[in-house]
C-alpha cells in the first residue's frame, strides 16, 4: 500500500520531467538528470526547515500565513533552494555546455523537490484520499508551477552566462520565478475560484517558458 502511495506521489513529477526533457535537442546524460533530480529531492528537506524557521520569525513580526508577504517569502525560499540544488551539481560540469541546459537542469531539480512535496501530501492524506482528482490537482497545479518557475529562472541564468552578467540575470530570474510562484499560491487562497485563476496564470507562463526554450535552442554552446 505504501509503495503505491509513493508511486502516485512521484507520478506527476515523472510525467512533467519526461515532457520537458523533450525540449532538449541534445539530451543530457541520464546520470546527470538523476543526480540533479535527487539533489532537488534532498533540497526539499532544506526548504522545509527554512520555512519552519521563517514561519516563526514572520509570526513575531506580525506577518501571517494569509498575507501576500508570507506567500512571497515562502515562494522565494523554494525558488532559491531549487536553484542551488541545480547549481551545486552542474556548475562547471562538462555537460553544462548549451544555454538550454540551464533550463533543463533547473526544471529537473524542481521536479525532484516537487516529488517530495507530492509524496508528503500523499502520505499525509492516506491512500483512500488519493484520487484521480487530487492527482490532477497536483499535476496541473503545484508540480507544473515548480517546472515553469524553475525553467524561467534557468532561462535568465543562461542569458546571464551568454551576456557575461550572470549575477544580475540570476537575481532577475529569481524575482520572476518568485513572482510567478507567489501569484499562483495567493490566487488559490484569495479567491473562491482561485485554482482556475492560478491555472490561467500557469498557461500564460507556459507560453513564455516554451518560447524561451526555443530562443535558447538557437545558441549552440556557452562557456561556463
The 8 nearest C-alpha neighbors of each residue, nearest first, counted from 0:
[[1, 3, 2, 4, 126, 5, 125, 6],
 [2, 0, 4, 3, 5, 126, 122, 6],
 [3, 1, 5, 0, 4, 6, 7, 8],
 [4, 2, 6, 0, 5, 1, 7, 126],
 [3, 5, 1, 7, 2, 6, 126, 8],
 [6, 4, 2, 8, 3, 7, 118, 1],
 [5, 7, 3, 9, 8, 4, 10, 2],
 [8, 6, 4, 10, 9, 5, 3, 121],
 [7, 9, 118, 117, 5, 6, 10, 121],
 [10, 8, 6, 114, 7, 12, 11, 13],
 [9, 11, 13, 7, 12, 8, 6, 14],
 [12, 10, 138, 14, 13, 9, 15, 142],
 [13, 11, 110, 15, 14, 10, 114, 9],
 [12, 14, 16, 10, 11, 15, 17, 9],
 [15, 13, 11, 17, 16, 12, 10, 18],
 [14, 16, 18, 12, 17, 13, 19, 11],
 [17, 15, 13, 19, 18, 14, 12, 20],
 [16, 18, 14, 20, 15, 19, 13, 21],
 [17, 19, 15, 16, 20, 21, 14, 22],
 [20, 18, 21, 16, 22, 17, 15, 103],
 [21, 19, 22, 17, 18, 23, 16, 103],
 [20, 22, 19, 23, 18, 17, 24, 26],
 [21, 23, 20, 19, 24, 212, 18, 103],
 [24, 22, 26, 25, 21, 20, 99, 103],
 [23, 25, 26, 22, 21, 216, 20, 99],
 [24, 26, 23, 27, 97, 22, 100, 21],
 [27, 25, 23, 24, 28, 20, 21, 29],
 [26, 28, 29, 25, 31, 32, 94, 23],
 [29, 27, 30, 31, 32, 26, 94, 33],
 [28, 30, 32, 31, 33, 27, 26, 34],
 [29, 31, 33, 28, 32, 34, 27, 35],
 [32, 30, 34, 33, 28, 29, 35, 27],
 [31, 33, 29, 35, 30, 34, 36, 28],
 [32, 34, 30, 36, 31, 35, 29, 37],
 [35, 33, 31, 37, 36, 32, 38, 30],
 [34, 36, 38, 32, 108, 37, 33, 85],
 [37, 35, 111, 108, 33, 39, 107, 38],
 [38, 36, 40, 34, 39, 35, 111, 33],
 [39, 37, 35, 41, 40, 36, 84, 42],
 [38, 40, 108, 111, 112, 42, 36, 84],
 [39, 41, 111, 112, 37, 43, 38, 42],
 [42, 40, 38, 43, 39, 44, 37, 45],
 [41, 43, 39, 45, 44, 40, 38, 84],
 [44, 42, 112, 46, 40, 41, 45, 47],
 [45, 43, 47, 42, 46, 41, 48, 40],
 [44, 46, 42, 48, 43, 47, 49, 41],
 [47, 45, 43, 49, 44, 48, 77, 50],
 [46, 48, 44, 50, 45, 49, 43, 51],
 [49, 47, 51, 45, 50, 46, 52, 44],
 [50, 48, 52, 46, 51, 47, 53, 45],
 [49, 51, 53, 47, 52, 48, 54, 46],
 [50, 52, 48, 54, 49, 53, 47, 55],
 [51, 53, 49, 50, 54, 55, 48, 56],
 [54, 52, 50, 56, 55, 51, 57, 49],
 [55, 53, 51, 57, 52, 56, 50, 58],
 [54, 56, 58, 53, 52, 57, 59, 51],
 [55, 57, 53, 59, 58, 54, 52, 60],
 [58, 56, 60, 62, 54, 59, 55, 53],
 [57, 59, 61, 55, 60, 56, 62, 63],
 [58, 60, 56, 57, 61, 55, 62, 54],
 [61, 59, 57, 58, 62, 56, 63, 55],
 [60, 62, 58, 59, 63, 57, 56, 64],
 [63, 61, 57, 58, 60, 69, 66, 64],
 [62, 64, 65, 66, 58, 61, 69, 57],
 [63, 65, 66, 69, 62, 70, 54, 67],
 [64, 66, 63, 67, 69, 188, 70, 185],
 [67, 65, 69, 68, 64, 63, 70, 62],
 [66, 68, 70, 69, 71, 185, 65, 181],
 [69, 67, 71, 66, 70, 72, 62, 63],
 [68, 70, 66, 72, 67, 71, 64, 73],
 [69, 71, 67, 73, 68, 181, 72, 74],
 [72, 70, 68, 74, 181, 69, 73, 75],
 [73, 71, 75, 69, 74, 70, 68, 76],
 [74, 72, 76, 70, 75, 71, 69, 50],
 [75, 73, 71, 77, 72, 76, 177, 180],
 [74, 76, 72, 78, 177, 73, 77, 71],
 [77, 75, 73, 79, 74, 78, 80, 72],
 [78, 76, 80, 74, 79, 75, 46, 81],
 [77, 79, 75, 81, 80, 76, 74, 82],
 [80, 78, 82, 76, 77, 81, 75, 83],
 [79, 81, 77, 83, 82, 78, 76, 84],
 [82, 80, 84, 78, 79, 83, 109, 108],
 [81, 83, 79, 85, 84, 80, 86, 78],
 [82, 84, 86, 80, 85, 81, 87, 79],
 [85, 83, 81, 39, 82, 38, 86, 87],
 [86, 84, 83, 82, 88, 105, 108, 87],
 [85, 87, 83, 90, 88, 89, 84, 82],
 [88, 86, 85, 84, 83, 90, 89, 82],
 [89, 87, 86, 85, 90, 35, 84, 34],
 [88, 90, 92, 86, 87, 91, 85, 95],
 [91, 89, 86, 92, 87, 88, 95, 223],
 [90, 92, 89, 223, 93, 95, 94, 88],
 [93, 91, 89, 94, 95, 90, 88, 96],
 [92, 94, 95, 96, 91, 89, 90, 223],
 [95, 93, 92, 96, 27, 89, 28, 31],
 [96, 94, 92, 93, 100, 97, 89, 91],
 [95, 97, 221, 220, 94, 93, 222, 98],
 [98, 96, 220, 221, 100, 99, 219, 95],
 [99, 97, 157, 100, 215, 101, 221, 220],
 [98, 100, 215, 101, 102, 97, 216, 103],
 [99, 101, 103, 98, 97, 102, 104, 95],
 [102, 100, 153, 99, 104, 103, 157, 98],
 [101, 103, 153, 150, 105, 99, 100, 154],
 [104, 102, 100, 106, 101, 105, 107, 99],
 [103, 105, 107, 106, 101, 102, 100, 85],
 [106, 104, 102, 108, 149, 107, 103, 153],
 [105, 107, 109, 146, 150, 103, 104, 149],
 [108, 106, 104, 110, 109, 36, 105, 103],
 [109, 107, 39, 36, 111, 105, 35, 110],
 [108, 110, 106, 112, 107, 111, 145, 81],
 [111, 109, 113, 107, 12, 112, 108, 114],
 [110, 112, 40, 36, 39, 108, 114, 109],
 [111, 113, 40, 39, 43, 109, 115, 114],
 [112, 114, 110, 116, 115, 111, 142, 109],
 [115, 113, 117, 111, 9, 116, 112, 12],
 [116, 114, 118, 112, 113, 117, 40, 119],
 [115, 117, 113, 119, 114, 118, 120, 112],
 [118, 116, 8, 114, 120, 119, 115, 121],
 [119, 117, 8, 121, 115, 120, 116, 5],
 [118, 120, 116, 122, 117, 121, 123, 115],
 [121, 119, 123, 117, 118, 122, 124, 116],
 [122, 120, 118, 124, 119, 123, 8, 125],
 [123, 121, 125, 119, 124, 120, 118, 4],
 [122, 124, 120, 121, 125, 119, 118, 126],
 [125, 123, 121, 122, 128, 120, 126, 129],
 [126, 124, 122, 127, 123, 128, 121, 129],
 [125, 127, 129, 128, 4, 124, 121, 122],
 [126, 128, 129, 125, 130, 124, 4, 121],
 [127, 129, 126, 125, 124, 130, 133, 121],
 [130, 128, 126, 127, 133, 121, 125, 131],
 [129, 131, 132, 133, 128, 134, 127, 126],
 [130, 132, 134, 133, 135, 129, 136, 128],
 [133, 131, 135, 130, 134, 136, 129, 137],
 [132, 134, 136, 130, 135, 131, 129, 137],
 [135, 133, 131, 137, 136, 132, 138, 130],
 [134, 136, 138, 132, 133, 137, 139, 131],
 [137, 135, 133, 134, 140, 139, 138, 132],
 [138, 136, 140, 134, 141, 135, 139, 142],
 [137, 139, 135, 11, 142, 136, 140, 134],
 [140, 138, 136, 143, 137, 135, 142, 141],
 [139, 141, 137, 136, 138, 143, 142, 144],
 [140, 142, 144, 137, 143, 145, 139, 138],
 [143, 141, 145, 144, 138, 113, 140, 137],
 [142, 144, 146, 145, 141, 140, 139, 147],
 [143, 145, 141, 147, 142, 146, 148, 140],
 [146, 144, 142, 148, 143, 109, 147, 149],
 [145, 147, 143, 106, 144, 149, 148, 109],
 [148, 146, 150, 144, 149, 145, 151, 143],
 [147, 149, 176, 151, 145, 150, 146, 144],
 [148, 150, 152, 151, 105, 106, 147, 146],
 [151, 149, 102, 153, 147, 106, 152, 148],
 [152, 150, 154, 148, 149, 153, 208, 147],
 [151, 153, 172, 149, 155, 154, 150, 173],
 [152, 154, 102, 101, 150, 156, 151, 155],
 [153, 155, 151, 157, 152, 156, 102, 158],
 [156, 154, 158, 172, 152, 168, 157, 153],
 [155, 157, 153, 169, 159, 154, 158, 168],
 [158, 156, 98, 160, 154, 159, 155, 101],
 [159, 157, 155, 161, 160, 156, 162, 154],
 [158, 160, 165, 164, 168, 156, 162, 157],
 [159, 161, 163, 165, 157, 158, 162, 164],
 [160, 162, 158, 159, 163, 157, 221, 98],
 [161, 163, 159, 164, 160, 158, 165, 157],
 [164, 162, 160, 161, 159, 165, 158, 166],
 [165, 163, 159, 162, 166, 167, 160, 168],
 [164, 159, 166, 160, 168, 167, 163, 169],
 [167, 165, 169, 168, 164, 170, 159, 156],
 [168, 166, 170, 169, 165, 164, 171, 159],
 [167, 169, 159, 171, 165, 170, 155, 166],
 [170, 168, 172, 156, 166, 171, 167, 155],
 [171, 169, 173, 167, 168, 172, 166, 174],
 [170, 172, 168, 174, 173, 169, 167, 175],
 [173, 171, 152, 169, 155, 175, 174, 170],
 [172, 174, 170, 176, 171, 175, 152, 177],
 [173, 175, 171, 177, 172, 176, 178, 170],
 [174, 176, 178, 172, 177, 173, 179, 171],
 [177, 175, 148, 173, 179, 178, 174, 152],
 [176, 178, 180, 75, 174, 175, 179, 74],
 [177, 179, 175, 181, 176, 180, 174, 182],
 [180, 178, 176, 182, 177, 181, 183, 175],
 [181, 179, 177, 183, 178, 182, 74, 176],
 [182, 180, 178, 71, 184, 183, 179, 70],
 [181, 183, 185, 179, 184, 180, 186, 178],
 [182, 184, 197, 180, 181, 186, 185, 179],
 [185, 183, 181, 187, 182, 186, 180, 188],
 [186, 184, 182, 188, 187, 183, 189, 181],
 [185, 187, 193, 189, 188, 183, 184, 190],
 [188, 186, 193, 194, 184, 185, 189, 190],
 [187, 189, 185, 186, 190, 193, 184, 65],
 [188, 190, 186, 185, 187, 193, 191, 65],
 [191, 189, 193, 192, 186, 188, 187, 194],
 [192, 190, 193, 189, 187, 188, 194, 186],
 [193, 191, 190, 194, 195, 196, 187, 186],
 [192, 194, 187, 190, 186, 196, 195, 191],
 [193, 195, 197, 187, 196, 192, 198, 186],
 [194, 196, 198, 197, 193, 192, 199, 187],
 [197, 195, 199, 193, 194, 198, 200, 186],
 [198, 196, 183, 194, 200, 199, 195, 186],
 [199, 197, 201, 195, 200, 196, 194, 202],
 [198, 200, 196, 202, 197, 201, 195, 203],
 [199, 201, 197, 203, 198, 202, 204, 196],
 [202, 200, 204, 198, 203, 199, 205, 197],
 [201, 203, 205, 199, 204, 200, 198, 206],
 [202, 204, 200, 206, 201, 205, 199, 207],
 [203, 205, 201, 207, 206, 202, 208, 200],
 [206, 204, 208, 202, 203, 207, 201, 209],
 [207, 205, 203, 204, 209, 208, 210, 202],
 [206, 208, 210, 204, 205, 209, 211, 203],
 [209, 207, 211, 205, 210, 206, 151, 204],
 [210, 208, 212, 211, 206, 207, 205, 213],
 [209, 211, 207, 213, 208, 212, 206, 214],
 [212, 210, 208, 214, 209, 213, 207, 215],
 [213, 211, 209, 215, 210, 214, 216, 208],
 [212, 214, 210, 216, 211, 215, 209, 217],
 [215, 213, 211, 212, 216, 217, 210, 218],
 [216, 214, 99, 217, 212, 218, 213, 98],
 [217, 215, 213, 218, 214, 99, 212, 219],
 [216, 218, 215, 214, 219, 213, 98, 212],
 [219, 217, 216, 215, 220, 98, 97, 214],
 [220, 218, 97, 217, 216, 221, 98, 215],
 [221, 219, 97, 96, 218, 98, 222, 95],
 [220, 222, 97, 96, 98, 223, 161, 219],
 [221, 223, 96, 220, 160, 161, 97, 95],
 [222, 221, 91, 160, 96, 95, 90, 92]]
